[in-house]
Amino acid sequence: MPPKSKRYRTPEERSIDPAAQEMLIKADELNLSTAFSRAEEMAPCPIGSKGQCCKVCFMGPCRLVKDGQTGVCGATIDTITARNFARAIAAGAAAHSDHGRDLAFTLLATAKGEAQGYKIRDPFKLKKLAEELDVPVEGRPIDEVGVDVAEKCIAMFGQQEGELSIIERAPEKRKELWRKLGLVPRGIDREIVDILHRTHMGDDQDPEHILDQGMRAALGDGWGGSMIATDISDVLFGTPSPLVSQVNLGVLKEDEVNILVHGHEPTLSEMILAATSDPELLAYAEEKGAKGITLAGICCTSNETLMRQGVPSAGNFLHQELAIITGAVEAMVVDVQCIMQALPNLAENFHTEVITTSPKVKITGATHIEFDEHRALDIAKEIVRRAIDKFPERGEVNIPDISEDVIPGFSHEYINYMLGGTYRGSFRALNDAVMSGRIRGVVANVGCNNPRSTQDASHEYLVRELLKKDILIVETGCAAIASGKYGHLLGEAALEMAGPGLREVCEATGMPPVLHLGSCVDNSRILTVLSQVVEEGGLGDDISEVPAVGIAPEWMSEKAISIATYCAASGAYVIMGITNPTAASEMVTDLLSKGWEEKVGGKIEFVFDDEEMIERILDHIDKKREALGLPAYEPDKFGKSGDWRMKELEGLTGAERELALYGQPAAN
Ligand code: BF8
């Protein structure tokens, strides 16, 4: 029989993660196909990858490979590329926003007392949201407020006219610009449908006009659907604050039942967590020979449960198959998004049961147990029981003994508190540090893994190099999990890498230099942080003036395109790695960069070399500093104080210390 997979790259070329390398060697030994081997066996389509294929009608598909060639209808390469990009925004915005909608319905059911096992865990956040949405709070029971807030959020999806009310969180100058350009979303769903309509055959054919609507729909994601998802998750499951947990495949336990939750929604996984501590189920696990039940996560479901409940993470996107190859996973429970169809096939080689739970997602070969918030705890218990039943069927187990401690959970509320305390919480300390040049600027490192590059290599390298240059890093999604694996999410370890100015600030405030902000919908927290930084004063009147850059060096998903677009439309410079999906059109590529920069102050660029990415990031940040009239960044200016000095002095004798401190022995 021919081998299912052929190894083209060494394990080190496939991933920098030693746990992944170990599992990839195992996969090759067992002749198992993974995303790594499949990517090596199939080059990306050279036509589709550059956006030069049009599939919007059935006179084609048309592939425009010659200069000046058009589609059968006459569509130009610029129109086709812009349409493809806009459709990716629509799909990404739909995925994020639908996630937000589902959470709004869960809040509604919870507030009505119809959702089994759920409660409002952060009533303060609910009240704050209520005030923003003009829902009366005074003297009303919290559940009544919850019903009204949920209904207002649900209405934002179907809203037809006017403005999405949450955009009020944006700086005044930004809102004025959006209004002037007609970019304020009227309703979350409406803008997505509008893209699908205008990119249908025979509609909008002006690339700039198509991409303007792309920005409008993406803003409905970032400042709408994703923001609702973040806020309601906090209301229902608690606003994150830092806690200690672990990341990587080593979190799986050889002698316990291992259940993995994978996907994006925290709703069912929170109930599975509750079920894993049910005494009856624990006794049942023991009966089957297991010492306990371990729950761990993959992808953004993992980020959700990691930052709120400290549930360990088995890894990021490219770890989903590798986790099954350990032979130690009894059940992989998936909800929505980023779930590889390969999982059930792979699981056939082991005892693992793949369980789909979303009404939107069925996968051939997986068991479907549909989630219903009205019976959530019962469903979660059923799933845990099935996993326990699988434990005696285990074959050989190979869990890499590799995991790293992490401190996730930096919501914008916590950052505010951390920098100022309960009574004077503010971003003042952060703004001052940027203004003085101790912190040169801020980079948001977000997005996926992509088997077309070496897993985690860019995330790890860029974070390490940027820290040295006094850049504060905020992270979400698989990028954040990557940082966790290499110790970058541990305050102390990351401080060792930080430049002297950044280090001084972090030591003084207790803020780690790499902040885990959550899952991909929590990129909305980055928008909130940027707005609050602007509101605090001293770093300009708009997001576009803040010395900050967003990067997605290993992206792969349409959601990443929506995120990049709403960040750019909000004024941020975004750099994406891997590939340029608009490469077939110089005009569209320029439009996304120079064109958008002139129009909205933010832009998207595609850069495939880490060094060049760093160069562009620093250049942008330094230019923004100059435009604000801030002192130019000087790497050696700060860092004379700080804990390092104390440690150095501690190692000296009394006389040496006096010499180090005063330049001469102290007078008697
Ligand atoms: O939403 S970073 S691979 S898991 S798409 Fe998917 Fe990309 Fe990971 Fe989270 Ni975001």
Boltz pocket constraint, residues with backbone or C-beta under 6 A from the ligand:
constraints:
  - pocket:
      binder: B
      contacts: [[A, 263], [A, 264], [A, 299], [A, 300], [A, 316], [A, 317], [A, 337], [A, 338], [A, 446], [A, 447], [A, 448], [A, 449], [A, 476], [A, 477], [A, 478], [A, 479], [A, 519], [A, 520], [A, 521], [A, 556], [A, 557], [A, 559], [A, 560]]
      max_distance: 6.0
